[in-house]
Amino acid sequence: MKNMVTAETVSPGHPDKIADLISDYVLTQALKNNSASKVAVETFLTGTKNGGLVLVGGEISEIANISSEDIREIVKLALSKTIKTSFEDFDLEKLSIYNELTPQSEEIRAAVEDDKNQGAGDQGIMVGYATNKTKSLMPVTFDKSRNIQKSLWDLQNSDPMLDLDSKVQVTSGGEKTKVVFSTQHQSDIDLEKLKEQVNEIVSELRFKSTSYKRWRKNKSCFFNSTPVRY
């Protein structure tokens, strides 16, 4: 029995990625203001009946000097890169933005600044590996998913009928590699044309890996239609 391997990637317009981007921008600004800054930041965003909200919170060194106005500018910059369309419950012009960053607790500050033999804070275990089967040195199934996602992202940015939230899932190991696409789009889009465009993305990818060449002949594509409400 063959092992099935599935890898999933999401576009920069996916809510998880938008939240990550905002948090990353906060970290970047804090380090730019003071390279000794310690930052633990999370971002939450959701639609509401009042036009949506974004909340940035966590603990941050006071030396980072991040103001509420900085947070507003950071959020607007991130959203300008990841969202094309305003919705009734997430309107870019009516959005509420909250800064709930608080000073880092003295106990944590002392643990990460005063002790030269300091720990790394929260602990975690990551599992992964590098491979010479792909140019990126990433596992083949993940590499396929990411490359498809990159091309889909270009299509989303160039096609006015598409919005920027999408997801690609690739499963390999069976007789055929299976590819699942999901992307936001306007309700009156020509779905058959979209399917043709997506199939073309998969078919036109050119890879040197023999496994990729085989895959071009043995693939199945599935579409998860996600219309955008206007």
mmCIF file of the C-alpha atoms, coordinates in Angstrom:
data_MODEL
# 
_entry.id   MODEL 
# 
loop_
_atom_site.group_PDB 
_atom_site.id 
_atom_site.type_symbol 
_atom_site.label_atom_id 
_atom_site.label_alt_id 
_atom_site.label_comp_id 
_atom_site.label_asym_id 
_atom_site.label_entity_id 
_atom_site.label_seq_id 
_atom_site.pdbx_PDB_ins_code 
_atom_site.Cartn_x 
_atom_site.Cartn_y 
_atom_site.Cartn_z 
_atom_site.occupancy 
_atom_site.B_iso_or_equiv 
_atom_site.pdbx_formal_charge 
_atom_site.auth_seq_id 
_atom_site.auth_comp_id 
_atom_site.auth_asym_id 
_atom_site.auth_atom_id 
_atom_site.pdbx_PDB_model_num 
ATOM 1   C CA . MET A 1 1   ? 0.000   0.000  0.000   1.00 0.00 ? 1   MET A CA 1 
ATOM 2   C CA . LYS A 1 2   ? 1.415   3.364  -1.045  1.00 0.00 ? 2   LYS A CA 1 
ATOM 3   C CA . ASN A 1 3   ? 1.729   6.222  1.424   1.00 0.00 ? 3   ASN A CA 1 
ATOM 4   C CA . MET A 1 4   ? -0.415  9.236  0.606   1.00 0.00 ? 4   MET A CA 1 
ATOM 5   C CA . VAL A 1 5   ? 1.164   12.630 1.301   1.00 0.00 ? 5   VAL A CA 1 
ATOM 6   C CA . THR A 1 6   ? -0.881  15.853 1.404   1.00 0.00 ? 6   THR A CA 1 
ATOM 7   C CA . ALA A 1 7   ? 0.452   19.405 1.532   1.00 0.00 ? 7   ALA A CA 1 
ATOM 8   C CA . GLU A 1 8   ? -1.605  22.589 1.705   1.00 0.00 ? 8   GLU A CA 1 
ATOM 9   C CA . THR A 1 9   ? -0.683  26.209 1.074   1.00 0.00 ? 9   THR A CA 1 
ATOM 10  C CA . VAL A 1 10  ? -2.759  29.357 1.398   1.00 0.00 ? 10  VAL A CA 1 
ATOM 11  C CA . SER A 1 11  ? -2.426  32.700 -0.345  1.00 0.00 ? 11  SER A CA 1 
ATOM 12  C CA . PRO A 1 12  ? -1.281  35.940 1.306   1.00 0.00 ? 12  PRO A CA 1 
ATOM 13  C CA . GLY A 1 13  ? -4.963  36.962 1.173   1.00 0.00 ? 13  GLY A CA 1 
ATOM 14  C CA . HIS A 1 14  ? -6.037  34.176 3.527   1.00 0.00 ? 14  HIS A CA 1 
ATOM 15  C CA . PRO A 1 15  ? -7.105  35.591 6.953   1.00 0.00 ? 15  PRO A CA 1 
ATOM 16  C CA . ASP A 1 16  ? -4.417  33.579 8.770   1.00 0.00 ? 16  ASP A CA 1 
ATOM 17  C CA . LYS A 1 17  ? -1.735  35.024 6.507   1.00 0.00 ? 17  LYS A CA 1 
ATOM 18  C CA . ILE A 1 18  ? -3.109  38.566 6.837   1.00 0.00 ? 18  ILE A CA 1 
ATOM 19  C CA . ALA A 1 19  ? -2.926  38.283 10.630  1.00 0.00 ? 19  ALA A CA 1 
ATOM 20  C CA . ASP A 1 20  ? 0.629   36.919 10.380  1.00 0.00 ? 20  ASP A CA 1 
ATOM 21  C CA . LEU A 1 21  ? 1.643   39.764 8.059   1.00 0.00 ? 21  LEU A CA 1 
ATOM 22  C CA . ILE A 1 22  ? 0.331   42.426 10.446  1.00 0.00 ? 22  ILE A CA 1 
ATOM 23  C CA . SER A 1 23  ? 2.179   40.808 13.367  1.00 0.00 ? 23  SER A CA 1 
ATOM 24  C CA . ASP A 1 24  ? 5.350   40.587 11.259  1.00 0.00 ? 24  ASP A CA 1 
ATOM 25  C CA . TYR A 1 25  ? 5.083   44.282 10.378  1.00 0.00 ? 25  TYR A CA 1 
ATOM 26  C CA . VAL A 1 26  ? 4.762   45.163 14.070  1.00 0.00 ? 26  VAL A CA 1 
ATOM 27  C CA . LEU A 1 27  ? 7.891   43.128 14.846  1.00 0.00 ? 27  LEU A CA 1 
ATOM 28  C CA . THR A 1 28  ? 9.796   44.737 11.974  1.00 0.00 ? 28  THR A CA 1 
ATOM 29  C CA . GLN A 1 29  ? 8.852   48.234 13.113  1.00 0.00 ? 29  GLN A CA 1 
ATOM 30  C CA . ALA A 1 30  ? 9.785   47.450 16.733  1.00 0.00 ? 30  ALA A CA 1 
ATOM 31  C CA . LEU A 1 31  ? 13.222  46.175 15.721  1.00 0.00 ? 31  LEU A CA 1 
ATOM 32  C CA . LYS A 1 32  ? 13.694  49.175 13.455  1.00 0.00 ? 32  LYS A CA 1 
ATOM 33  C CA . ASN A 1 33  ? 12.919  51.497 16.383  1.00 0.00 ? 33  ASN A CA 1 
ATOM 34  C CA . ASN A 1 34  ? 15.202  49.580 18.757  1.00 0.00 ? 34  ASN A CA 1 
ATOM 35  C CA . SER A 1 35  ? 17.061  46.403 17.836  1.00 0.00 ? 35  SER A CA 1 
ATOM 36  C CA . ALA A 1 36  ? 16.891  45.183 21.455  1.00 0.00 ? 36  ALA A CA 1 
ATOM 37  C CA . SER A 1 37  ? 13.076  45.097 21.409  1.00 0.00 ? 37  SER A CA 1 
ATOM 38  C CA . LYS A 1 38  ? 11.335  41.960 22.634  1.00 0.00 ? 38  LYS A CA 1 
ATOM 39  C CA . VAL A 1 39  ? 7.996   41.356 20.931  1.00 0.00 ? 39  VAL A CA 1 
ATOM 40  C CA . ALA A 1 40  ? 5.188   38.849 21.561  1.00 0.00 ? 40  ALA A CA 1 
ATOM 41  C CA . VAL A 1 41  ? 2.323   39.939 19.309  1.00 0.00 ? 41  VAL A CA 1 
ATOM 42  C CA . GLU A 1 42  ? -0.837  38.331 17.942  1.00 0.00 ? 42  GLU A CA 1 
ATOM 43  C CA . THR A 1 43  ? -3.404  39.720 15.506  1.00 0.00 ? 43  THR A CA 1 
ATOM 44  C CA . PHE A 1 44  ? -7.112  38.942 15.391  1.00 0.00 ? 44  PHE A CA 1 
ATOM 45  C CA . LEU A 1 45  ? -9.417  40.084 12.584  1.00 0.00 ? 45  LEU A CA 1 
ATOM 46  C CA . THR A 1 46  ? -13.071 39.395 11.898  1.00 0.00 ? 46  THR A CA 1 
ATOM 47  C CA . GLY A 1 47  ? -16.127 40.732 10.143  1.00 0.00 ? 47  GLY A CA 1 
ATOM 48  C CA . THR A 1 48  ? -18.758 42.558 12.195  1.00 0.00 ? 48  THR A CA 1 
ATOM 49  C CA . LYS A 1 49  ? -22.073 44.311 11.576  1.00 0.00 ? 49  LYS A CA 1 
ATOM 50  C CA . ASN A 1 50  ? -20.199 47.603 11.999  1.00 0.00 ? 50  ASN A CA 1 
ATOM 51  C CA . GLY A 1 51  ? -17.701 46.954 9.221   1.00 0.00 ? 51  GLY A CA 1 
ATOM 52  C CA . GLY A 1 52  ? -15.150 44.634 10.799  1.00 0.00 ? 52  GLY A CA 1 
ATOM 53  C CA . LEU A 1 53  ? -12.341 44.902 13.297  1.00 0.00 ? 53  LEU A CA 1 
ATOM 54  C CA . VAL A 1 54  ? -8.639  44.185 13.657  1.00 0.00 ? 54  VAL A CA 1 
ATOM 55  C CA . LEU A 1 55  ? -7.144  43.761 17.110  1.00 0.00 ? 55  LEU A CA 1 
ATOM 56  C CA . VAL A 1 56  ? -3.389  43.741 17.679  1.00 0.00 ? 56  VAL A CA 1 
ATOM 57  C CA . GLY A 1 57  ? -2.367  42.587 21.144  1.00 0.00 ? 57  GLY A CA 1 
ATOM 58  C CA . GLY A 1 58  ? 0.362   41.032 23.225  1.00 0.00 ? 58  GLY A CA 1 
ATOM 59  C CA . GLU A 1 59  ? 3.373   42.123 25.225  1.00 0.00 ? 59  GLU A CA 1 
ATOM 60  C CA . ILE A 1 60  ? 6.129   44.312 23.837  1.00 0.00 ? 60  ILE A CA 1 
ATOM 61  C CA . SER A 1 61  ? 9.174   46.111 25.208  1.00 0.00 ? 61  SER A CA 1 
ATOM 62  C CA . GLU A 1 62  ? 8.510   49.755 25.960  1.00 0.00 ? 62  GLU A CA 1 
ATOM 63  C CA . ILE A 1 63  ? 11.708  50.607 24.089  1.00 0.00 ? 63  ILE A CA 1 
ATOM 64  C CA . ALA A 1 64  ? 9.983   49.412 20.907  1.00 0.00 ? 64  ALA A CA 1 
ATOM 65  C CA . ASN A 1 65  ? 8.009   52.673 20.974  1.00 0.00 ? 65  ASN A CA 1 
ATOM 66  C CA . ILE A 1 66  ? 5.006   51.436 18.969  1.00 0.00 ? 66  ILE A CA 1 
ATOM 67  C CA . SER A 1 67  ? 2.056   53.840 19.113  1.00 0.00 ? 67  SER A CA 1 
ATOM 68  C CA . SER A 1 68  ? -1.605  53.315 18.281  1.00 0.00 ? 68  SER A CA 1 
ATOM 69  C CA . GLU A 1 69  ? -1.095  55.440 15.171  1.00 0.00 ? 69  GLU A CA 1 
ATOM 70  C CA . ASP A 1 70  ? 1.756   53.126 14.143  1.00 0.00 ? 70  ASP A CA 1 
ATOM 71  C CA . ILE A 1 71  ? -0.607  50.159 14.518  1.00 0.00 ? 71  ILE A CA 1 
ATOM 72  C CA . ARG A 1 72  ? -3.246  51.839 12.341  1.00 0.00 ? 72  ARG A CA 1 
ATOM 73  C CA . GLU A 1 73  ? -0.706  52.523 9.597   1.00 0.00 ? 73  GLU A CA 1 
ATOM 74  C CA . ILE A 1 74  ? 0.694   48.985 9.803   1.00 0.00 ? 74  ILE A CA 1 
ATOM 75  C CA . VAL A 1 75  ? -2.763  47.410 9.566   1.00 0.00 ? 75  VAL A CA 1 
ATOM 76  C CA . LYS A 1 76  ? -3.773  49.575 6.613   1.00 0.00 ? 76  LYS A CA 1 
ATOM 77  C CA . LEU A 1 77  ? -0.516  48.787 4.803   1.00 0.00 ? 77  LEU A CA 1 
ATOM 78  C CA . ALA A 1 78  ? -0.957  45.038 5.282   1.00 0.00 ? 78  ALA A CA 1 
ATOM 79  C CA . LEU A 1 79  ? -4.590  45.123 4.164   1.00 0.00 ? 79  LEU A CA 1 
ATOM 80  C CA . SER A 1 80  ? -3.720  47.162 1.067   1.00 0.00 ? 80  SER A CA 1 
ATOM 81  C CA . LYS A 1 81  ? -1.467  44.294 -0.045  1.00 0.00 ? 81  LYS A CA 1 
ATOM 82  C CA . THR A 1 82  ? -3.849  41.437 0.729   1.00 0.00 ? 82  THR A CA 1 
ATOM 83  C CA . ILE A 1 83  ? -7.460  42.565 0.196   1.00 0.00 ? 83  ILE A CA 1 
ATOM 84  C CA . LYS A 1 84  ? -8.975  43.981 -3.003  1.00 0.00 ? 84  LYS A CA 1 
ATOM 85  C CA . THR A 1 85  ? -12.640 44.088 -2.046  1.00 0.00 ? 85  THR A CA 1 
ATOM 86  C CA . SER A 1 86  ? -14.556 45.662 0.838   1.00 0.00 ? 86  SER A CA 1 
ATOM 87  C CA . PHE A 1 87  ? -17.509 43.702 2.206   1.00 0.00 ? 87  PHE A CA 1 
ATOM 88  C CA . GLU A 1 88  ? -20.442 44.850 4.312   1.00 0.00 ? 88  GLU A CA 1 
ATOM 89  C CA . ASP A 1 89  ? -18.996 43.107 7.367   1.00 0.00 ? 89  ASP A CA 1 
ATOM 90  C CA . PHE A 1 90  ? -15.340 43.921 6.563   1.00 0.00 ? 90  PHE A CA 1 
ATOM 91  C CA . ASP A 1 91  ? -15.205 47.378 5.019   1.00 0.00 ? 91  ASP A CA 1 
ATOM 92  C CA . LEU A 1 92  ? -11.719 48.820 4.587   1.00 0.00 ? 92  LEU A CA 1 
ATOM 93  C CA . GLU A 1 93  ? -13.134 52.350 5.067   1.00 0.00 ? 93  GLU A CA 1 
ATOM 94  C CA . LYS A 1 94  ? -15.138 51.562 8.235   1.00 0.00 ? 94  LYS A CA 1 
ATOM 95  C CA . LEU A 1 95  ? -12.811 49.086 9.877   1.00 0.00 ? 95  LEU A CA 1 
ATOM 96  C CA . SER A 1 96  ? -12.180 49.427 13.624  1.00 0.00 ? 96  SER A CA 1 
ATOM 97  C CA . ILE A 1 97  ? -8.520  48.981 14.578  1.00 0.00 ? 97  ILE A CA 1 
ATOM 98  C CA . TYR A 1 98  ? -7.552  48.345 18.199  1.00 0.00 ? 98  TYR A CA 1 
ATOM 99  C CA . ASN A 1 99  ? -4.098  48.484 19.763  1.00 0.00 ? 99  ASN A CA 1 
ATOM 100 C CA . GLU A 1 100 ? -3.992  46.298 22.876  1.00 0.00 ? 100 GLU A CA 1 
ATOM 101 C CA . LEU A 1 101 ? -0.236  45.930 23.119  1.00 0.00 ? 101 LEU A CA 1 
ATOM 102 C CA . THR A 1 102 ? 0.922   46.153 26.742  1.00 0.00 ? 102 THR A CA 1 
ATOM 103 C CA . PRO A 1 103 ? 4.399   46.531 28.282  1.00 0.00 ? 103 PRO A CA 1 
ATOM 104 C CA . GLN A 1 104 ? 6.277   43.289 28.725  1.00 0.00 ? 104 GLN A CA 1 
ATOM 105 C CA . SER A 1 105 ? 5.970   41.907 32.249  1.00 0.00 ? 105 SER A CA 1 
ATOM 106 C CA . GLU A 1 106 ? 8.968   42.508 34.504  1.00 0.00 ? 106 GLU A CA 1 
ATOM 107 C CA . GLU A 1 107 ? 9.388   38.773 35.139  1.00 0.00 ? 107 GLU A CA 1 
ATOM 108 C CA . ILE A 1 108 ? 9.666   37.988 31.423  1.00 0.00 ? 108 ILE A CA 1 
ATOM 109 C CA . ARG A 1 109 ? 11.836  41.031 30.766  1.00 0.00 ? 109 ARG A CA 1 
ATOM 110 C CA . ALA A 1 110 ? 14.314  39.950 33.434  1.00 0.00 ? 110 ALA A CA 1 
ATOM 111 C CA . ALA A 1 111 ? 14.392  36.385 32.102  1.00 0.00 ? 111 ALA A CA 1 
ATOM 112 C CA . VAL A 1 112 ? 15.184  37.393 28.534  1.00 0.00 ? 112 VAL A CA 1 
ATOM 113 C CA . GLU A 1 113 ? 17.400  40.438 29.104  1.00 0.00 ? 113 GLU A CA 1 
ATOM 114 C CA . ASP A 1 114 ? 19.408  40.026 32.311  1.00 0.00 ? 114 ASP A CA 1 
ATOM 115 C CA . ASP A 1 115 ? 20.450  36.357 32.112  1.00 0.00 ? 115 ASP A CA 1 
ATOM 116 C CA . LYS A 1 116 ? 23.164  35.574 29.582  1.00 0.00 ? 116 LYS A CA 1 
ATOM 117 C CA . ASN A 1 117 ? 22.189  31.894 29.726  1.00 0.00 ? 117 ASN A CA 1 
ATOM 118 C CA . GLN A 1 118 ? 18.586  32.671 28.933  1.00 0.00 ? 118 GLN A CA 1 
ATOM 119 C CA . GLY A 1 119 ? 16.124  30.178 27.525  1.00 0.00 ? 119 GLY A CA 1 
ATOM 120 C CA . ALA A 1 120 ? 14.181  30.550 24.304  1.00 0.00 ? 120 ALA A CA 1 
ATOM 121 C CA . GLY A 1 121 ? 10.791  31.182 25.901  1.00 0.00 ? 121 GLY A CA 1 
ATOM 122 C CA . ASP A 1 122 ? 7.932   29.002 24.669  1.00 0.00 ? 122 ASP A CA 1 
ATOM 123 C CA . GLN A 1 123 ? 9.129   25.621 23.471  1.00 0.00 ? 123 GLN A CA 1 
ATOM 124 C CA . GLY A 1 124 ? 7.934   23.738 20.405  1.00 0.00 ? 124 GLY A CA 1 
ATOM 125 C CA . ILE A 1 125 ? 8.825   20.812 18.189  1.00 0.00 ? 125 ILE A CA 1 
ATOM 126 C CA . MET A 1 126 ? 9.068   21.217 14.429  1.00 0.00 ? 126 MET A CA 1 
ATOM 127 C CA . VAL A 1 127 ? 9.328   18.230 12.095  1.00 0.00 ? 127 VAL A CA 1 
ATOM 128 C CA . GLY A 1 128 ? 10.614  18.569 8.556   1.00 0.00 ? 128 GLY A CA 1 
ATOM 129 C CA . TYR A 1 129 ? 13.405  17.717 6.165   1.00 0.00 ? 129 TYR A CA 1 
ATOM 130 C CA . ALA A 1 130 ? 15.328  18.959 3.146   1.00 0.00 ? 130 ALA A CA 1 
ATOM 131 C CA . THR A 1 131 ? 15.513  17.095 -0.143  1.00 0.00 ? 131 THR A CA 1 
ATOM 132 C CA . ASN A 1 132 ? 17.513  17.453 -3.342  1.00 0.00 ? 132 ASN A CA 1 
ATOM 133 C CA . LYS A 1 133 ? 14.502  16.404 -5.432  1.00 0.00 ? 133 LYS A CA 1 
ATOM 134 C CA . THR A 1 134 ? 13.373  20.043 -5.776  1.00 0.00 ? 134 THR A CA 1 
ATOM 135 C CA . LYS A 1 135 ? 15.113  23.359 -6.402  1.00 0.00 ? 135 LYS A CA 1 
ATOM 136 C CA . SER A 1 136 ? 13.642  24.762 -3.196  1.00 0.00 ? 136 SER A CA 1 
ATOM 137 C CA . LEU A 1 137 ? 14.995  21.759 -1.230  1.00 0.00 ? 137 LEU A CA 1 
ATOM 138 C CA . MET A 1 138 ? 11.490  21.386 0.199   1.00 0.00 ? 138 MET A CA 1 
ATOM 139 C CA . PRO A 1 139 ? 9.508   18.111 0.070   1.00 0.00 ? 139 PRO A CA 1 
ATOM 140 C CA . VAL A 1 140 ? 8.083   17.456 -3.397  1.00 0.00 ? 140 VAL A CA 1 
ATOM 141 C CA . THR A 1 141 ? 4.378   17.559 -2.481  1.00 0.00 ? 141 THR A CA 1 
ATOM 142 C CA . PHE A 1 142 ? 4.761   20.843 -0.608  1.00 0.00 ? 142 PHE A CA 1 
ATOM 143 C CA . ASP A 1 143 ? 6.843   22.283 -3.436  1.00 0.00 ? 143 ASP A CA 1 
ATOM 144 C CA . LYS A 1 144 ? 4.098   21.454 -5.939  1.00 0.00 ? 144 LYS A CA 1 
ATOM 145 C CA . SER A 1 145 ? 1.460   23.100 -3.777  1.00 0.00 ? 145 SER A CA 1 
ATOM 146 C CA . ARG A 1 146 ? 3.510   26.245 -3.211  1.00 0.00 ? 146 ARG A CA 1 
ATOM 147 C CA . ASN A 1 147 ? 4.408   26.690 -6.881  1.00 0.00 ? 147 ASN A CA 1 
ATOM 148 C CA . ILE A 1 148 ? 0.771   26.314 -7.920  1.00 0.00 ? 148 ILE A CA 1 
ATOM 149 C CA . GLN A 1 149 ? -0.211  28.806 -5.210  1.00 0.00 ? 149 GLN A CA 1 
ATOM 150 C CA . LYS A 1 150 ? 2.320   31.359 -6.486  1.00 0.00 ? 150 LYS A CA 1 
ATOM 151 C CA . SER A 1 151 ? 0.884   31.185 -10.001 1.00 0.00 ? 151 SER A CA 1 
ATOM 152 C CA . LEU A 1 152 ? -2.680  31.330 -8.675  1.00 0.00 ? 152 LEU A CA 1 
ATOM 153 C CA . TRP A 1 153 ? -1.744  34.439 -6.662  1.00 0.00 ? 153 TRP A CA 1 
ATOM 154 C CA . ASP A 1 154 ? -0.561  36.156 -9.852  1.00 0.00 ? 154 ASP A CA 1 
ATOM 155 C CA . LEU A 1 155 ? -3.879  35.292 -11.515 1.00 0.00 ? 155 LEU A CA 1 
ATOM 156 C CA . GLN A 1 156 ? -5.851  36.595 -8.527  1.00 0.00 ? 156 GLN A CA 1 
ATOM 157 C CA . ASN A 1 157 ? -4.044  39.931 -8.633  1.00 0.00 ? 157 ASN A CA 1 
ATOM 158 C CA . SER A 1 158 ? -4.521  40.367 -12.382 1.00 0.00 ? 158 SER A CA 1 
ATOM 159 C CA . ASP A 1 159 ? -8.136  39.171 -12.743 1.00 0.00 ? 159 ASP A CA 1 
ATOM 160 C CA . PRO A 1 160 ? -10.750 41.665 -11.439 1.00 0.00 ? 160 PRO A CA 1 
ATOM 161 C CA . MET A 1 161 ? -13.235 38.811 -11.013 1.00 0.00 ? 161 MET A CA 1 
ATOM 162 C CA . LEU A 1 162 ? -11.041 37.177 -8.385  1.00 0.00 ? 162 LEU A CA 1 
ATOM 163 C CA . ASP A 1 163 ? -10.340 38.252 -4.820  1.00 0.00 ? 163 ASP A CA 1 
ATOM 164 C CA . LEU A 1 164 ? -7.176  37.368 -2.930  1.00 0.00 ? 164 LEU A CA 1 
ATOM 165 C CA . ASP A 1 165 ? -8.117  34.577 -0.510  1.00 0.00 ? 165 ASP A CA 1 
ATOM 166 C CA . SER A 1 166 ? -7.258  31.137 -1.891  1.00 0.00 ? 166 SER A CA 1 
ATOM 167 C CA . LYS A 1 167 ? -5.995  27.703 -0.929  1.00 0.00 ? 167 LYS A CA 1 
ATOM 168 C CA . VAL A 1 168 ? -4.235  24.883 -2.785  1.00 0.00 ? 168 VAL A CA 1 
ATOM 169 C CA . GLN A 1 169 ? -4.009  21.286 -1.584  1.00 0.00 ? 169 GLN A CA 1 
ATOM 170 C CA . VAL A 1 170 ? -1.915  18.612 -3.291  1.00 0.00 ? 170 VAL A CA 1 
ATOM 171 C CA . THR A 1 171 ? -2.067  14.898 -2.489  1.00 0.00 ? 171 THR A CA 1 
ATOM 172 C CA . SER A 1 172 ? 0.518   12.559 -3.996  1.00 0.00 ? 172 SER A CA 1 
ATOM 173 C CA . GLY A 1 173 ? 1.312   8.872  -3.617  1.00 0.00 ? 173 GLY A CA 1 
ATOM 174 C CA . GLY A 1 174 ? -1.592  7.339  -5.493  1.00 0.00 ? 174 GLY A CA 1 
ATOM 175 C CA . GLU A 1 175 ? -2.055  6.555  -9.176  1.00 0.00 ? 175 GLU A CA 1 
ATOM 176 C CA . LYS A 1 176 ? -2.706  10.238 -9.773  1.00 0.00 ? 176 LYS A CA 1 
ATOM 177 C CA . THR A 1 177 ? -1.604  13.393 -7.972  1.00 0.00 ? 177 THR A CA 1 
ATOM 178 C CA . LYS A 1 178 ? -4.743  15.204 -6.847  1.00 0.00 ? 178 LYS A CA 1 
ATOM 179 C CA . VAL A 1 179 ? -4.934  18.988 -6.717  1.00 0.00 ? 179 VAL A CA 1 
ATOM 180 C CA . VAL A 1 180 ? -7.700  20.934 -4.944  1.00 0.00 ? 180 VAL A CA 1 
ATOM 181 C CA . PHE A 1 181 ? -8.181  24.650 -5.606  1.00 0.00 ? 181 PHE A CA 1 
ATOM 182 C CA . SER A 1 182 ? -10.326 27.099 -3.670  1.00 0.00 ? 182 SER A CA 1 
ATOM 183 C CA . THR A 1 183 ? -10.426 30.812 -4.427  1.00 0.00 ? 183 THR A CA 1 
ATOM 184 C CA . GLN A 1 184 ? -12.675 33.787 -3.719  1.00 0.00 ? 184 GLN A CA 1 
ATOM 185 C CA . HIS A 1 185 ? -14.419 35.164 -6.778  1.00 0.00 ? 185 HIS A CA 1 
ATOM 186 C CA . GLN A 1 186 ? -17.328 37.344 -7.780  1.00 0.00 ? 186 GLN A CA 1 
ATOM 187 C CA . SER A 1 187 ? -20.656 35.551 -7.999  1.00 0.00 ? 187 SER A CA 1 
ATOM 188 C CA . ASP A 1 188 ? -21.084 36.186 -11.737 1.00 0.00 ? 188 ASP A CA 1 
ATOM 189 C CA . ILE A 1 189 ? -17.684 34.833 -12.797 1.00 0.00 ? 189 ILE A CA 1 
ATOM 190 C CA . ASP A 1 190 ? -17.460 32.395 -15.704 1.00 0.00 ? 190 ASP A CA 1 
ATOM 191 C CA . LEU A 1 191 ? -16.584 29.225 -13.759 1.00 0.00 ? 191 LEU A CA 1 
ATOM 192 C CA . GLU A 1 192 ? -15.685 27.253 -16.867 1.00 0.00 ? 192 GLU A CA 1 
ATOM 193 C CA . LYS A 1 193 ? -13.163 29.920 -17.836 1.00 0.00 ? 193 LYS A CA 1 
ATOM 194 C CA . LEU A 1 194 ? -11.751 29.893 -14.303 1.00 0.00 ? 194 LEU A CA 1 
ATOM 195 C CA . LYS A 1 195 ? -11.349 26.120 -14.446 1.00 0.00 ? 195 LYS A CA 1 
ATOM 196 C CA . GLU A 1 196 ? -9.519  26.439 -17.758 1.00 0.00 ? 196 GLU A CA 1 
ATOM 197 C CA . GLN A 1 197 ? -7.196  29.068 -16.279 1.00 0.00 ? 197 GLN A CA 1 
ATOM 198 C CA . VAL A 1 198 ? -6.426  26.924 -13.253 1.00 0.00 ? 198 VAL A CA 1 
ATOM 199 C CA . ASN A 1 199 ? -5.831  23.813 -15.375 1.00 0.00 ? 199 ASN A CA 1 
ATOM 200 C CA . GLU A 1 200 ? -3.491  25.889 -17.505 1.00 0.00 ? 200 GLU A CA 1 
ATOM 201 C CA . ILE A 1 201 ? -1.529  26.930 -14.404 1.00 0.00 ? 201 ILE A CA 1 
ATOM 202 C CA . VAL A 1 202 ? -0.959  23.284 -13.529 1.00 0.00 ? 202 VAL A CA 1 
ATOM 203 C CA . SER A 1 203 ? -0.181  22.213 -17.088 1.00 0.00 ? 203 SER A CA 1 
ATOM 204 C CA . GLU A 1 204 ? 2.237   25.049 -17.849 1.00 0.00 ? 204 GLU A CA 1 
ATOM 205 C CA . LEU A 1 205 ? 4.452   24.566 -14.817 1.00 0.00 ? 205 LEU A CA 1 
ATOM 206 C CA . ARG A 1 206 ? 7.795   23.297 -16.067 1.00 0.00 ? 206 ARG A CA 1 
ATOM 207 C CA . PHE A 1 207 ? 10.030  21.372 -13.689 1.00 0.00 ? 207 PHE A CA 1 
ATOM 208 C CA . LYS A 1 208 ? 13.256  19.484 -14.168 1.00 0.00 ? 208 LYS A CA 1 
ATOM 209 C CA . SER A 1 209 ? 12.367  16.847 -11.582 1.00 0.00 ? 209 SER A CA 1 
ATOM 210 C CA . THR A 1 210 ? 11.290  13.565 -13.184 1.00 0.00 ? 210 THR A CA 1 
ATOM 211 C CA . SER A 1 211 ? 8.553   13.211 -10.581 1.00 0.00 ? 211 SER A CA 1 
ATOM 212 C CA . TYR A 1 212 ? 7.108   16.532 -11.740 1.00 0.00 ? 212 TYR A CA 1 
ATOM 213 C CA . LYS A 1 213 ? 7.209   15.460 -15.385 1.00 0.00 ? 213 LYS A CA 1 
ATOM 214 C CA . ARG A 1 214 ? 5.305   12.277 -14.528 1.00 0.00 ? 214 ARG A CA 1 
ATOM 215 C CA . TRP A 1 215 ? 2.841   14.307 -12.526 1.00 0.00 ? 215 TRP A CA 1 
ATOM 216 C CA . ARG A 1 216 ? 1.926   16.500 -15.515 1.00 0.00 ? 216 ARG A CA 1 
ATOM 217 C CA . LYS A 1 217 ? 0.492   13.401 -17.187 1.00 0.00 ? 217 LYS A CA 1 
ATOM 218 C CA . ASN A 1 218 ? -1.116  11.891 -14.080 1.00 0.00 ? 218 ASN A CA 1 
ATOM 219 C CA . LYS A 1 219 ? -3.072  14.538 -12.231 1.00 0.00 ? 219 LYS A CA 1 
ATOM 220 C CA . SER A 1 220 ? -6.650  15.318 -11.249 1.00 0.00 ? 220 SER A CA 1 
ATOM 221 C CA . CYS A 1 221 ? -7.857  18.842 -10.432 1.00 0.00 ? 221 CYS A CA 1 
ATOM 222 C CA . PHE A 1 222 ? -10.799 19.638 -8.176  1.00 0.00 ? 222 PHE A CA 1 
ATOM 223 C CA . PHE A 1 223 ? -12.407 23.059 -7.747  1.00 0.00 ? 223 PHE A CA 1 
ATOM 224 C CA . ASN A 1 224 ? -14.021 24.431 -4.602  1.00 0.00 ? 224 ASN A CA 1 
ATOM 225 C CA . SER A 1 225 ? -16.026 27.451 -5.715  1.00 0.00 ? 225 SER A CA 1 
ATOM 226 C CA . THR A 1 226 ? -16.176 30.249 -3.137  1.00 0.00 ? 226 THR A CA 1 
ATOM 227 C CA . PRO A 1 227 ? -18.224 33.172 -4.497  1.00 0.00 ? 227 PRO A CA 1 
ATOM 228 C CA . VAL A 1 228 ? -17.804 36.592 -2.935  1.00 0.00 ? 228 VAL A CA 1 
ATOM 229 C CA . ARG A 1 229 ? -21.009 38.337 -1.870  1.00 0.00 ? 229 ARG A CA 1 
ATOM 230 C CA . TYR A 1 230 ? -21.599 41.856 -3.253  1.00 0.00 ? 230 TYR A CA 1 
# 
